[in-house]
């Protein structure tokens, strides 16, 4: 098995805890599905949020999906003028037996604009 990094992002319509959790769960679920992963293969996850998100930690939503034993970290994105607001990004480290080129990165909602080259 090789260690691989999977990227992804989503956006929110509003900074509200339930909405943040729903969008984060959607993102994580799609990353797992697209890469045929189980939580046991996840080594760690780093979440970042733009400074306009303060309702909760995205890691709290991941724990609700069964990531309780996975090391999770949240951080704040840089406040770059003109950048996508209300964005949550993820960097998931997983044990996968596929080449890097076959990793499926997932970008949802307005976050598709962040990486049009990788978005579905």
N, C-alpha and C positions, 0 to 999 in steps of 0.2 A: 504494500500500500504506500502511496505517496501522499505527502501533505500538500493540499491545494488550498488556495484562497479564492473565495467566491464573493463577488461584489454585488451590491444591489442598492436600490433606493426607492423611496415612495414619497408622496407629498400628502399633506393634509389640507383640508378645506378650512379648518379652524383648530385652534389649540384647545382641545378638550380631551380629557383623560380617556373616555370611552372611544372616541374617534381615533386617538393615537393608538390605543390598544388594537382596535379593529384593523387599522392600516398596517401596523407592525406585524400582526398575526398573518394577515394576507400576504405580506412580503415574505415572511419566513416560510410559510406553507408553500408558496410558489417556488422558492429557492429549493426546498427539500424535494418537492415533486419533480421539478425540472432536472435535478441532478440525481434523482433516484437515491436519496439519502435518508437514513434513519438518524435519530438524535444521538445514538451511540457512536456514530462516525464523526460527530462534531467535536472538535478539540476546544475551540473558544470562539467567541463572537465579540466584535467591537461595534458599537452603535455610535453614531454621531447625529446630533440634531442642530439645526440652525438656531441662532440665539432667540428667535421668536417662539420657541417651543419650551414651555416650562410646566405643563400640566402634570407630567409624570415622566418616568424613565421608560424608554422602549424595552429595556431588559425586563421590566415587570411583566410586560405582555409575553415575552419569550418564556418566562418562568411558567406562565399559565398554560403554555403549550408543551410543558414537560422538559424544559431546559434547566431544571433545578440543579442538576449535577454538573452543568456545563459552565465554565468560567465566562462571565459576561462583564462587559465594561461599557459605560456610557461616557461620552465626551461632547463638548460643544464645538461646532464648526466655526471657522473664521467668519467674521461679519464682513464679507466682501460686497461692496456696492454693486447692485444689479444682479446678484446671485438669486437663485430660486428660493423663495421664502417657504417657510413651513415644510422643510425637507428633513427626512430621516434617511440616513445612509447606514449600510451594514457592510462589514468585512467579516466573513465567516471562514474560519479555518477548519478544514475537514480532511479526513483520511479517505482518499478516493483512488481508485485504480483506473484512472483515465488520463490521457494527455491533457496538458493545460489548454490546448486549443479546443477541447471538447467540453470545457466547463461552461455551464449555462448561467450567465449573469442575468439578474432580473431587475428591470426598471419599470415601475408602475406609475400610472396617473401622470401628473405633470413632470415627474422625475424622468420620464422618457427623454426629455430634452437634455438631460445631463450627459447621456451617452447614447446618442442615436445609433452609433456604430455597434453597440452591444444590445440595445433594447430589442425585444421580440417584435 
